[in-house]
Amino acid sequence: MATNNGAQFNRHPEPTFSSDQLVFTSDEKSAMQGYLEMYPEPEGAIMRGLWLAQEKFGFLPPEVIRLVADELGIPYARAYGVATFYTQYFKQKKGTYVLDVCTCFSCQVCGGYDILHYLEDKLGIKAGETSEDGLFTIQEAECLGACGSAPMLQITNGRYVHNLTESKVDSLVSDLKDGKMPAFESVTLPQDETEMGGNRRDDVESLEYYKTPPVAETFE
């Protein structure tokens, strides 16, 4: 059965990680020290510290948040507040690929919910749930700053996939099941196509030209 990751966060659940696992390596400790040196107050390093911990442990249960707070020398409550405020920090275990489908206003009117529901039907789970094989978690996301290439989604706080269609979703899911991430794609603006030959960057792996966004069938 699919697991529901959208439940209210319990501040005092049974620990996921043992005390033997709750250890930073010397390199990770050095990185934390580097973060502390970047800011006038230790609290300034919390976002980077939590990110490092999420990369290490996969998500941030309370015992991991406490580990970060102790390493940075700040109160647990401050670290907890930051971790629970930002949706990019995962408080429950997620799938290998977290698909954040933008359903904010611009994406919504261009088909954000159409894509979300298509993904739900395709994977057999609802937003906030994780597939039985542990590969996919689907989430709704607020604006991801790519309104001009709506509808779109983000993969695990990283790669964007623009101008989504059902066919493009099919290809994306198939590739991810094979362990293949989509290429870094640059989406041009109309003025780029005339003034800059279509691309403003020299590090892209894929190039997509501006398209007139579709009109949604579903509004919620």
N, CA, C and O of each residue as an XYZ file, in Angstrom:
880
protein
N       0.843     -1.193      0.000
C       0.000      0.000      0.000
C       0.877      1.241      0.000
O       1.933      1.292      0.630
N       0.399      2.238     -0.730
C       1.168      3.480     -0.785
C       1.249      4.101      0.594
O       0.324      3.991      1.399
N       2.360      4.749      0.849
C       2.533      5.425      2.121
C       2.159      6.880      1.981
O       2.455      7.503      0.962
N       1.513      7.429      2.990
C       1.082      8.821      2.946
C       2.090      9.671      3.694
O       2.268      9.531      4.904
N       2.756     10.567      2.947
C       3.758     11.438      3.548
C       3.214     12.815      3.868
O       3.972     13.720      4.215
N       1.904     12.979      3.753
C       1.327     14.287      3.988
C       0.751     14.444      5.384
O       0.134     15.469      5.675
N       0.934     13.455      6.262
C       0.377     13.524      7.602
C       1.060     14.621      8.414
O       2.170     15.052      8.103
N       0.356     15.063      9.473
C       0.925     16.103     10.336
C       2.224     15.603     10.955
O       2.326     14.455     11.388
N       3.207     16.488     10.987
C       4.532     16.130     11.493
C       4.485     15.982     13.011
O       4.083     16.909     13.714
N       4.888     14.836     13.511
C       4.954     14.553     14.938
C       6.334     14.964     15.457
O       7.352     14.487     14.955
N       6.371     15.829     16.440
C       7.658     16.325     16.937
C       8.441     15.249     17.681
O       9.665     15.342     17.776
N       7.767     14.231     18.209
C       8.453     13.244     19.035
C       8.126     11.808     18.593
O       7.657     11.001     19.397
N       8.371     11.498     17.332
C       8.131     10.116     16.893
C       9.263      9.204     17.357
O      10.280      9.665     17.874
N       9.066      7.907     17.165
C      10.152      6.976     17.415
C      11.306      7.299     16.459
O      11.073      7.528     15.272
N      12.539      7.319     16.958
C      13.672      7.668     16.074
C      13.780      6.722     14.889
O      13.554      5.518     15.011
N      14.131      7.289     13.740
C      14.370      6.501     12.535
C      15.804      5.993     12.494
O      16.076      4.881     12.041
N      16.720      6.838     12.983
C      18.140      6.518     12.926
C      18.672      6.227     14.327
O      18.283      6.878     15.297
N      19.563      5.246     14.420
C      20.166      4.888     15.703
C      21.258      5.892     16.060
O      21.702      6.676     15.221
N      21.676      5.850     17.308
C      22.751      6.751     17.750
C      24.046      6.470     16.991
O      24.851      7.378     16.785
N      24.249      5.237     16.580
C      25.445      4.907     15.798
C      25.412      5.551     14.419
O      26.454      5.889     13.857
N      24.206      5.720     13.877
C      24.068      6.333     12.550
C      24.122      7.852     12.614
O      24.479      8.497     11.628
N      23.778      8.431     13.749
C      23.688      9.883     13.889
C      25.061     10.483     14.167
O      25.337     10.989     15.255
N      25.908     10.408     13.146
C      27.284     10.884     13.260
C      27.666     11.575     11.954
O      27.418     11.046     10.870
N      28.262     12.742     12.057
C      28.820     13.402     10.883
C      30.271     12.968     10.705
O      30.999     12.793     11.683
N      30.684     12.797      9.461
C      32.076     12.467      9.178
C      32.949     13.697      9.409
O      32.441     14.803      9.592
N      34.253     13.496      9.400
C      35.163     14.635      9.585
C      34.998     15.656      8.466
O      35.079     16.860      8.709
N      34.766     15.184      7.244
C      34.556     16.116      6.127
C      33.265     16.908      6.317
O      33.223     18.106      6.038
N      32.219     16.244      6.790
C      30.946     16.930      7.020
C      31.069     17.932      8.162
O      30.489     19.016      8.104
N      31.818     17.574      9.192
C      32.057     18.514     10.286
C      32.837     19.733      9.794
O      32.572     20.858     10.217
N      33.793     19.505      8.905
C      34.558     20.622      8.343
C      33.650     21.533      7.523
O      33.773     22.757      7.566
N      32.736     20.916      6.777
C      31.786     21.713      5.996
C      30.906     22.548      6.917
O      30.652     23.720      6.639
N      30.441     21.954      8.010
C      29.624     22.693      8.972
C      30.407     23.864      9.560
O      29.867     24.959      9.718
N      31.662     23.636      9.878
C      32.490     24.711     10.413
C      32.647     25.825      9.380
O      32.648     27.008      9.720
N      32.779     25.429      8.120
C      32.861     26.429      7.061
C      31.598     27.263      6.971
O      31.668     28.471      6.743
N      30.436     26.629      7.148
C      29.173     27.374      7.131
C      29.139     28.379      8.282
O      28.707     29.518      8.105
N      29.593     27.954      9.454
C      29.597     28.853     10.608
C      30.465     30.078     10.354
O      30.126     31.180     10.785
N      31.566     29.895      9.667
C      32.486     30.997      9.409
C      31.951     31.985      8.373
O      32.475     33.090      8.233
N      30.918     31.585      7.658
C      30.347     32.444      6.620
C      29.408     33.506      7.187
O      29.099     34.489      6.514
N      28.953     33.306      8.434
C      27.904     34.162      8.983
C      28.327     34.738     10.329
O      29.094     34.111     11.058
N      27.826     35.944     10.667
C      28.204     36.561     11.945
C      27.621     35.840     13.151
O      28.188     35.904     14.242
N      26.476     35.142     12.967
C      25.840     34.404     14.050
C      25.646     32.949     13.617
O      25.398     32.693     12.439
N      25.754     31.996     14.541
C      25.604     30.579     14.185
C      24.285     30.252     13.503
O      24.229     29.358     12.659
N      23.201     30.983     13.867
C      21.893     30.714     13.266
C      21.906     30.874     11.758
O      21.103     30.256     11.059
N      22.822     31.707     11.247
C      22.885     31.927      9.806
C      23.258     30.682      9.031
O      22.971     30.585      7.838
N      23.897     29.722      9.696
C      24.372     28.515      9.013
C      23.337     27.407      8.972
O      23.592     26.351      8.394
N      22.163     27.626      9.579
C      21.232     26.513      9.761
C      20.704     25.949      8.445
O      20.551     24.734      8.319
N      20.422     26.801      7.466
C      19.836     26.280      6.232
C      20.829     25.389      5.490
O      20.460     24.331      4.979
N      22.074     25.814      5.434
C      23.093     24.986      4.782
C      23.328     23.696      5.575
O      23.505     22.623      5.000
N      23.325     23.823      6.905
C      23.536     22.636      7.718
C      22.433     21.611      7.542
O      22.708     20.417      7.427
N      21.187     22.063      7.521
C      20.059     21.154      7.308
C      20.118     20.519      5.922
O      19.777     19.350      5.743
N      20.552     21.306      4.954
C      20.642     20.758      3.589
C      21.685     19.650      3.520
O      21.453     18.604      2.915
N      22.834     19.888      4.146
C      23.865     18.853      4.190
C      23.319     17.584      4.841
O      23.554     16.476      4.358
N      22.587     17.759      5.946
C      22.039     16.594      6.650
C      21.005     15.869      5.799
O      20.951     14.639      5.804
N      20.188     16.614      5.071
C      19.190     15.964      4.214
C      19.860     15.176      3.099
O      19.412     14.083      2.753
N      20.924     15.723      2.541
C      21.662     14.996      1.521
C      22.243     13.701      2.096
O      22.326     12.695      1.391
N      22.638     13.719      3.345
C      23.245     12.558      3.981
C      22.209     11.509      4.384
O      22.370     10.323      4.096
N      21.142     11.960      5.057
C      20.185     11.023      5.636
C      18.940     10.812      4.789
O      18.182      9.872      5.029
N      18.716     11.676      3.797
C      17.554     11.534      2.930
C      16.359     12.348      3.360
O      15.569     12.774      2.518
N      16.209     12.575      4.654
C      15.141     13.421      5.174
C      15.527     13.842      6.591
O      16.575     13.447      7.102
N      14.663     14.653      7.221
C      15.033     15.290      8.483
C      14.041     14.966      9.600
O      13.208     15.804      9.945
N      14.119     13.764     10.168
C      13.340     13.500     11.375
C      13.926     14.305     12.539
O      15.037     14.821     12.425
N      13.202     14.420     13.654
C      13.672     15.271     14.763
C      15.089     14.977     15.234
O      15.829     15.899     15.577
N      15.480     13.696     15.255
C      16.822     13.392     15.764
C      17.918     13.925     14.849
O      19.014     14.239     15.313
N      17.630     14.029     13.549
C      18.610     14.593     12.624
C      18.648     16.114     12.763
O      19.721     16.715     12.711
N      17.489     16.734     12.939
C      17.450     18.179     13.180
C      18.249     18.515     14.442
O      18.993     19.495     14.467
N      18.093     17.708     15.475
C      18.832     17.945     16.719
C      20.340     17.783     16.500
O      21.139     18.535     17.057
N      20.714     16.802     15.689
C      22.131     16.584     15.395
C      22.739     17.824     14.742
O      23.847     18.235     15.086
N      22.005     18.416     13.796
C      22.475     19.624     13.127
C      22.574     20.775     14.125
O      23.570     21.497     14.156
N      21.532     20.938     14.940
C      21.537     22.022     15.928
C      22.724     21.895     16.871
O      23.393     22.885     17.170
N      22.983     20.690     17.336
C      24.106     20.486     18.256
C      25.439     20.773     17.569
O      26.343     21.350     18.174
N      25.559     20.372     16.315
C      26.811     20.587     15.585
C      27.077     22.078     15.380
O      28.223     22.525     15.419
N      26.004     22.841     15.160
C      26.158     24.276     14.919
C      26.128     25.086     16.213
O      26.433     26.278     16.206
N      25.763     24.444     17.319
C      25.721     25.150     18.582
C      24.570     26.117     18.695
O      24.726     27.201     19.257
N      23.398     25.742     18.163
C      22.214     26.595     18.245
C      21.080     25.803     18.903
O      21.130     24.574     18.924
N      20.062     26.478     19.437
C      18.950     25.764     20.061
C      18.211     24.871     19.064
O      18.047     25.217     17.894
N      17.775     23.728     19.555
C      17.004     22.804     18.723
C      15.757     23.479     18.159
O      15.395     23.246     17.005
N      15.096     24.318     18.968
C      13.860     24.964     18.533
C      14.082     25.820     17.292
O      13.215     25.885     16.421
N      15.226     26.472     17.208
C      15.502     27.303     16.028
C      15.681     26.434     14.786
O      15.143     26.736     13.721
N      16.433     25.363     14.935
C      16.636     24.460     13.801
C      15.325     23.813     13.383
O      15.039     23.679     12.193
N      14.533     23.416     14.367
C      13.232     22.794     14.100
C      12.321     23.762     13.346
O      11.635     23.369     12.402
N      12.318     25.029     13.768
C      11.469     26.024     13.115
C      11.814     26.211     11.656
O      10.921     26.325     10.816
N      13.098     26.243     11.341
C      13.514     26.397      9.939
C      13.154     25.148      9.132
O      12.628     25.251      8.024
N      13.436     23.975      9.687
C      13.181     22.727      8.964
C      11.709     22.537      8.660
O      11.356     22.004      7.608
N      10.838     22.969      9.576
C       9.410     22.764      9.380
C       8.753     23.897      8.599
O       7.608     23.762      8.168
N       9.458     25.009      8.411
C       8.898     26.123      7.641
C       9.037     25.896      6.146
O       8.111     26.186      5.389
N      10.174     25.386      5.714
C      10.452     25.248      4.280
C      10.081     23.854      3.780
O      10.500     22.842      4.341
N       9.287     23.827      2.715
C       8.856     22.534      2.170
C       9.995     21.777      1.498
O       9.887     20.568      1.290
N      11.086     22.462      1.153
C      12.215     21.774      0.517
C      12.938     20.838      1.477
O      13.679     19.952      1.051
N      12.718     21.039      2.775
C      13.256     20.102      3.757
C      12.211     19.024      3.998
O      11.074     19.322      4.363
N      12.595     17.788      3.794
C      11.651     16.677      3.917
C      11.627     16.180      5.362
O      12.651     15.754      5.895
N      10.468     16.235      5.982
C      10.336     15.789      7.370
C       9.931     14.321      7.472
O      10.067     13.711      8.533
N       9.440     13.757      6.384
C       9.169     12.321      6.323
C       9.967     11.716      5.170
O      10.393     12.416      4.252
N      10.154     10.435      5.240
C      10.867      9.728      4.182
C      10.096      9.864      2.873
O       8.880      9.676      2.839
N      10.802     10.188      1.805
C      10.194     10.381      0.489
C      10.676      9.301     -0.474
O      11.537      8.485     -0.145
N      10.096      9.322     -1.669
C      10.559      8.428     -2.707
C      11.906      8.883     -3.254
O      12.386      9.972     -2.942
N      12.500      8.030     -4.071
C      13.774      8.385     -4.701
C      13.630      9.665     -5.504
O      14.530     10.505     -5.509
N      12.501      9.814     -6.181
C      12.228     11.004     -6.986
C      10.987     11.698     -6.427
O       9.897     11.126     -6.408
N      11.168     12.931     -5.974
C      10.056     13.733     -5.482
C       9.635     14.660     -6.622
O      10.401     15.527     -7.044
N       8.422     14.470     -7.109
C       7.921     15.241     -8.245
C       7.029     16.353     -7.709
O       5.878     16.121     -7.341
N       7.580     17.568     -7.670
C       6.836     18.740     -7.220
C       6.167     19.387     -8.421
O       6.826     20.049     -9.224
N       4.864     19.196     -8.544
C       4.117     19.751     -9.671
C       3.597     21.120     -9.262
O       2.870     21.240     -8.275
N       3.961     22.145    -10.007
C       3.511     23.490     -9.678
C       2.032     23.636    -10.002
O       1.604     23.415    -11.134
N       1.245     24.019     -8.969
C      -0.180     24.272     -9.173
C      -0.535     25.693     -8.741
O      -1.701     26.003     -8.500
N       0.478     26.550     -8.646
C       0.230     27.949     -8.349
C      -0.525     28.581     -9.528
O      -0.717     27.930    -10.554
N      -0.948     29.824     -9.391
C      -1.945     30.362    -10.323
C      -1.548     30.236    -11.783
O      -2.334     29.736    -12.589
N      -0.339     30.679    -12.148
C       0.042     30.655    -13.560
C       0.062     29.240    -14.110
O      -0.450     28.982    -15.200
N       0.652     28.327    -13.357
C       0.687     26.940    -13.814
C      -0.706     26.321    -13.803
O      -1.035     25.505    -14.663
N      -1.530     26.714    -12.820
C      -2.882     26.164    -12.748
C      -3.682     26.490    -14.011
O      -4.352     25.620    -14.568
N      -3.610     27.743    -14.458
C      -4.411     28.114    -15.629
C      -3.819     27.540    -16.916
O      -4.469     27.543    -17.961
N      -2.573     27.044    -16.830
C      -1.944     26.431    -18.009
C      -1.926     24.901    -17.923
O      -1.301     24.246    -18.758
N      -2.602     24.327    -16.929
C      -2.720     22.873    -16.886
C      -1.979     22.193    -15.751
O      -1.731     20.989    -15.825
N      -1.617     22.922    -14.700
C      -0.898     22.319    -13.593
C      -1.659     21.167    -12.953
O      -1.084     20.114    -12.680
N      -2.948     21.365    -12.715
C      -3.740     20.289    -12.121
C      -3.993     19.157    -13.111
O      -4.124     18.001    -12.710
N      -4.061     19.479    -14.389
C      -4.192     18.414    -15.391
C      -2.993     17.475    -15.311
O      -3.147     16.254    -15.333
N      -1.803     18.052    -15.219
C      -0.582     17.247    -15.133
C      -0.524     16.502    -13.799
O      -0.162     15.326    -13.759
N      -0.883     17.188    -12.704
C      -0.864     16.541    -11.395
C      -1.762     15.308    -11.398
O      -1.341     14.235    -10.966
N      -2.987     15.451    -11.878
C      -3.920     14.331    -11.843
C      -3.510     13.230    -12.824
O      -3.754     12.050    -12.572
N      -2.892     13.613    -13.931
C      -2.394     12.596    -14.859
C      -1.296     11.767    -14.194
O      -1.259     10.545    -14.331
N      -0.407     12.443    -13.476
C       0.654     11.737    -12.741
C       0.061     10.829    -11.660
O       0.499      9.692    -11.484
N      -0.935     11.342    -10.943
C      -1.575     10.535     -9.900
C      -2.155      9.252    -10.493
O      -1.971      8.165     -9.945
N      -2.861      9.391    -11.624
C      -3.462      8.219    -12.256
C      -2.390      7.270    -12.780
O      -2.528      6.050    -12.685
N      -1.333      7.833    -13.326
C      -0.280      7.004    -13.915
C       0.463      6.195    -12.856
O       0.786      5.027    -13.072
N       0.732      6.824    -11.711
C       1.512      6.164    -10.665
C       0.644      5.478     -9.620
O       1.153      4.737     -8.779
N      -0.663      5.719     -9.666
C      -1.565      5.070     -8.726
C      -1.473      5.596     -7.315
O      -1.752      4.869     -6.361
N      -1.088      6.847     -7.167
C      -0.989      7.483     -5.850
C      -1.548      8.895     -5.955
O      -1.719      9.430     -7.050
N      -1.829      9.489     -4.798
C      -2.304     10.861     -4.739
C      -1.176     11.786     -4.288
O      -0.155     11.336     -3.767
N      -1.378     13.082     -4.497
C      -0.403     14.063     -4.028
C      -0.179     13.879     -2.533
O      -1.134     13.776     -1.763
N       1.075     13.838     -2.130
C       1.428     13.594     -0.744
C       1.740     12.148     -0.443
O       2.105     11.813      0.684
N       1.602     11.276     -1.444
C       1.851      9.852     -1.238
C       3.096      9.396     -1.988
O       3.590     10.080     -2.884
N       3.588      8.225     -1.599
C       4.762      7.615     -2.220
C       4.374      6.270     -2.797
O       3.629      5.511     -2.176
N       4.875      5.974     -3.981
C       4.544      4.720     -4.653
C       5.085      3.520     -3.880
O       6.055      3.640     -3.132
N       4.452      2.366     -4.068
C       4.825      1.161     -3.330
C       6.289      0.790     -3.526
O       6.932      0.290     -2.603
N       6.819      1.033     -4.723
C       8.214      0.665     -4.986
C       9.205      1.665     -4.409
O      10.416      1.472     -4.514
N       8.691      2.742     -3.796
C       9.572      3.732     -3.176
C      10.252      4.662     -4.157
O      11.134      5.430     -3.772
N       9.855      4.607     -5.422
C      10.530      5.436     -6.426
C      10.004      6.866     -6.475
O      10.777      7.809     -6.640
N       8.690      7.030     -6.331
C       8.091      8.334     -6.607
C       7.244      8.845     -5.446
O       6.455      8.108     -4.855
N       7.430     10.119     -5.138
C       6.515     10.870     -4.291
C       5.996     12.024     -5.126
O       6.770     12.717     -5.787
N       4.684     12.233     -5.096
C       4.082     13.366     -5.802
C       3.685     14.424     -4.785
O       3.126     14.109     -3.735
N       3.978     15.682     -5.103
C       3.584     16.795     -4.244
C       3.089     17.955     -5.094
O       3.509     18.121     -6.239
N       2.191     18.759     -4.523
C       1.854     20.047     -5.117
C       2.890     21.061     -4.647
O       3.365     20.994     -3.514
N       3.233     21.991     -5.516
C       4.209     23.019     -5.150
C       3.648     24.396     -5.457
O       2.878     24.582     -6.399
N       4.055     25.353     -4.636
C       3.759     26.747     -4.953
C       4.722     27.213     -6.048
O       5.525     26.421     -6.543
N       4.649     28.467     -6.419
C       5.377     28.971     -7.580
C       6.851     28.582     -7.547
O       7.546     28.807     -6.556
N       7.309     27.999     -8.637
C       8.708     27.598     -8.783
C       9.468     28.544     -9.721
O      10.610     28.277    -10.096
N       8.821     29.643    -10.090
C       9.514     30.675    -10.848
C       9.735     30.358    -12.308
O      10.672     30.875    -12.917
N       8.887     29.515    -12.887
C       9.027     29.184    -14.303
C       7.673     29.323    -14.994
O       7.250     28.444    -15.745
N       7.004     30.442    -14.727
C       5.651     30.651    -15.246
C       5.611     30.638    -16.772
O       4.612     30.225    -17.363
N       6.679     31.082    -17.404
C       6.698     31.157    -18.867
C       6.786     29.818    -19.553
O       6.604     29.735    -20.768
N       7.064     28.751    -18.795
C       7.148     27.427    -19.404
C       6.218     26.443    -18.687
O       6.516     25.257    -18.546
N       5.073     26.987    -18.238
C       4.063     26.162    -17.572
C       3.314     25.297    -18.585
O       3.205     25.641    -19.762
N       2.797     24.155    -18.092
C       2.952     23.574    -16.766
C       4.329     22.931    -16.605
O       4.943     22.507    -17.584
N       4.804     22.864    -15.373
C       6.148     22.353    -15.130
C       6.216     21.672    -13.771
O       5.307     21.796    -12.950
N       7.309     20.951    -13.547
C       7.551     20.326    -12.247
C       9.039     20.341    -11.950
O       9.867     20.581    -12.829
N       9.359     20.080    -10.695
C      10.739     19.995    -10.232
C      10.982     18.603     -9.674
O      10.114     18.031     -9.014
N      12.161     18.060     -9.937
C      12.503     16.722     -9.456
C      13.438     16.833     -8.252
O      14.580     17.276     -8.378
N      12.939     16.428     -7.091
C      13.728     16.332     -5.850
C      14.582     17.580     -5.619
O      15.802     17.496     -5.482
N      13.921     18.733     -5.580
C      14.595     20.004     -5.291
C      15.701     20.339     -6.290
O      16.605     21.115     -5.979
N      15.632     19.761     -7.476
C      16.705     19.983     -8.440
C      16.197     20.336     -9.823
O      15.705     21.440    -10.055
N      16.321     19.396    -10.731
C      16.062     19.624    -12.150
C      14.610     20.020    -12.433
O      13.679     19.415    -11.902
N      14.428     21.044    -13.279
C      13.111     21.454    -13.753
C      12.776     20.712    -15.048
O      13.659     20.422    -15.855
N      11.494     20.411    -15.233
C      10.998     19.868    -16.503
C       9.884     20.801    -16.959
O       8.887     20.979    -16.258
N      10.057     21.394    -18.133
C       9.191     22.474    -18.599
C       8.186     21.993    -19.647
O       8.313     20.906    -20.211
N       7.169     22.853    -19.890
C       6.208     22.643    -20.985
C       5.665     21.213    -20.986
O       5.707     20.519    -22.002
N       5.161     20.792    -19.840
C       4.738     19.405    -19.687
C       3.485     19.083    -20.498
O       2.552     19.880    -20.595
N       3.503     17.897    -21.068
C       2.346     17.296    -21.718
C       2.236     15.877    -21.174
O       3.147     15.401    -20.497
N       1.136     15.204    -21.464
C       1.010     13.815    -21.014
C       2.113     12.952    -21.619
O       2.661     12.081    -20.944
N       2.434     13.187    -22.868
C       3.498     12.426    -23.528
C       4.848     12.682    -22.865
O       5.642     11.758    -22.690
N       5.109     13.941    -22.495
C       6.373     14.270    -21.853
C       6.446     13.649    -20.463
O       7.515     13.220    -20.029
N       5.320     13.599    -19.765
C       5.267     12.933    -18.461
C       5.556     11.447    -18.608
O       6.291     10.869    -17.807
N       4.975     10.826    -19.638
C       5.222      9.400    -19.877
C       6.714      9.132    -20.065
O       7.263      8.196    -19.484
N       7.358      9.953    -20.873
C       8.790      9.776    -21.134
C       9.604     10.022    -19.873
O      10.565      9.301    -19.605
N       9.229     11.034    -19.098
C       9.941     11.360    -17.874
C       9.874     10.201    -16.884
O      10.900      9.788    -16.343
N       8.692      9.681    -16.648
C       8.528      8.590    -15.684
C       9.303      7.359    -16.136
O       9.954      6.695    -15.328
N       9.232      7.058    -17.429
C       9.962      5.905    -17.967
C      11.460      6.075    -17.772
O      12.145      5.132    -17.376
N      11.975      7.267    -18.047
C      13.414      7.517    -17.879
C      13.829      7.420    -16.420
O      14.869      6.839    -16.109
N      13.028      7.982    -15.521
C      13.377      7.944    -14.104
C      13.362      6.515    -13.572
O      14.186      6.161    -12.729
N      12.443      5.701    -14.051
C      12.424      4.295    -13.641
C      13.707      3.585    -14.065
O      14.142      2.629    -13.423
N      14.307      4.067    -15.155
C      15.574      3.503    -15.633
C      16.781      4.199    -15.013
O      17.926      3.909    -15.362
N      16.508      5.133    -14.080
C      17.601      5.839    -13.429
C      18.190      6.966    -14.261
O      19.305      7.414    -13.994
N      17.467      7.425    -15.253
C      17.978      8.458    -16.159
C      17.292      9.789    -15.863
O      16.087      9.938    -16.068
N      18.070     10.751    -15.380
C      17.529     12.080    -15.125
C      17.449     12.863    -16.428
O      18.279     12.669    -17.316
N      16.454     13.751    -16.557
C      16.384     14.579    -17.762
C      17.570     15.526    -17.839
O      18.145     15.902    -16.818
N      17.926     15.903    -19.037
C      19.034     16.823    -19.243
C      18.683     18.208    -18.707
O      17.513     18.586    -18.656
N      19.710     18.960    -18.309
C      19.502     20.357    -17.933
C      19.060     21.109    -19.182
O      19.761     21.132    -20.194
N      17.886     21.721    -19.088
C      17.253     22.313    -20.268
C      17.123     23.815    -20.092
O      16.671     24.286    -19.049
N      17.512     24.557    -21.098
C      17.342     26.002    -21.109
C      16.140     26.342    -21.982
O      16.055     25.916    -23.134
N      15.214     27.114    -21.420
C      14.038     27.552    -22.176
C      14.249     29.008    -22.554
O      14.436     29.860    -21.685
N      14.219     29.287    -23.820
C      14.492     30.642    -24.290
C      13.272     31.540    -24.147
O      12.140     31.071    -24.026
N      13.528     32.826    -24.163
C      12.476     33.826    -24.301
C      12.436     34.278    -25.759
O      13.436     34.166    -26.468
N      11.301     34.781    -26.209
C      11.203     35.186    -27.628
C      12.311     36.143    -28.052
O      12.840     36.014    -29.156
N      12.680     37.113    -27.190
C      13.722     38.065    -27.577
C      15.088     37.391    -27.708
O      15.937     37.838    -28.479
N      15.295     36.299    -26.939
C      16.558     35.579    -27.060
C      16.703     34.970    -28.446
O      17.789     34.948    -29.026
N      15.588     34.477    -28.961
C      15.639     33.756    -30.233
C      16.087     34.672    -31.364
O      16.742     34.231    -32.309
N      15.729     35.959    -31.263
C      16.132     36.885    -32.311
C      17.453     37.566    -32.038
O      18.284     37.734    -32.930
N      17.633     37.960    -30.772
C      18.790     38.776    -30.430
C      20.018     37.952    -30.047
O      21.145     38.425    -30.193
N      19.814     36.728    -29.558
C      20.927     35.965    -29.012
C      21.052     34.572    -29.622
O      21.742     33.708    -29.080
N      20.389     34.362    -30.737
C      20.500     33.066    -31.380
C      19.813     31.951    -30.626
O      20.079     30.778    -30.887
N      18.930     32.289    -29.689
C      18.113     31.278    -29.042
C      18.598     30.784    -27.706
O      17.879     30.026    -27.054
N      19.791     31.175    -27.253
C      20.278     30.611    -25.995
C      21.199     31.603    -25.309
O      22.147     32.110    -25.910
N      20.914     31.873    -24.051
C      21.748     32.812    -23.301
C      22.817     32.118    -22.477
O      23.634     32.799    -21.857
N      22.848     30.775    -22.441
C      23.805     30.044    -21.607
C      24.658     29.138    -22.468
O      24.263     28.738    -23.563
N      25.843     28.820    -21.950
C      26.743     27.945    -22.703
C      26.955     26.602    -22.011
O      27.825     25.826    -22.405
N      26.142     26.326    -20.958
C      26.315     25.076    -20.211
C      25.095     24.164    -20.307
O      24.944     23.245    -19.503
N      24.231     24.412    -21.277
C      22.998     23.629    -21.370
C      23.257     22.302    -22.074
O      24.132     22.181    -22.931
N      22.459     21.310    -21.677
C      22.503     20.007    -22.337
C      21.369     19.859    -23.332
O      21.415     19.013    -24.225
N      20.339     20.698    -23.168
C      19.176     20.627    -24.034
C      18.580     22.017    -24.149
O      18.662     22.804    -23.206
N      17.990     22.327    -25.271
C      17.438     23.654    -25.519
C      15.996     23.521    -25.983
O      15.688     22.731    -26.875
N      15.112     24.305    -25.364
C      13.720     24.301    -25.785
C      13.283     25.730    -26.016
O      13.564     26.615    -25.207
N      12.598     25.950    -27.117
C      12.166     27.293    -27.457
C      10.829     27.620    -26.810
O      10.041     26.730    -26.488
N      10.591     28.904    -26.627
C       9.364     29.367    -25.995
C       8.145     28.859    -26.744
O       8.109     28.859    -27.975
N       7.144     28.424    -25.983
C       5.887     27.964    -26.562
C       4.740     28.702    -25.893
O       4.829     29.076    -24.724
N       3.670     28.907    -26.636
C       2.474     29.462    -26.022
C       1.888     28.420    -25.089
O       1.561     27.319    -25.534
N       1.744     28.735    -23.793
C       1.263     27.734    -22.833
C      -0.141     27.268    -23.168
O      -0.912     28.017    -23.767
N      -0.487     26.042    -22.791
C      -1.840     25.531    -23.029
C      -2.841     26.158    -22.052
O      -2.451     26.875    -21.130
N      -4.111     25.886    -22.259
C      -5.162     26.326    -21.358
C      -5.655     25.112    -20.588
O      -5.932     24.067    -21.176
N      -5.762     25.251    -19.279
C      -6.104     24.120    -18.419
C      -7.528     23.633    -18.653
O      -8.422     24.397    -19.016
N      -7.705     22.338    -18.433
C      -9.037     21.766    -18.402
C      -9.574     21.722    -16.976
O     -10.787     21.716    -16.767
N      -8.663     21.689    -15.981
C      -9.046     21.544    -14.584
C      -8.564     22.722    -13.765
O      -7.392     23.097    -13.818
N      -9.491     23.306    -12.999
C      -9.151     24.370    -12.045
C      -9.642     23.939    -10.663
O     -10.726     23.372    -10.530
N      -8.834     24.215     -9.639
C      -9.217     23.817     -8.279
C      -8.908     24.929     -7.294
O      -9.160     24.783     -6.098
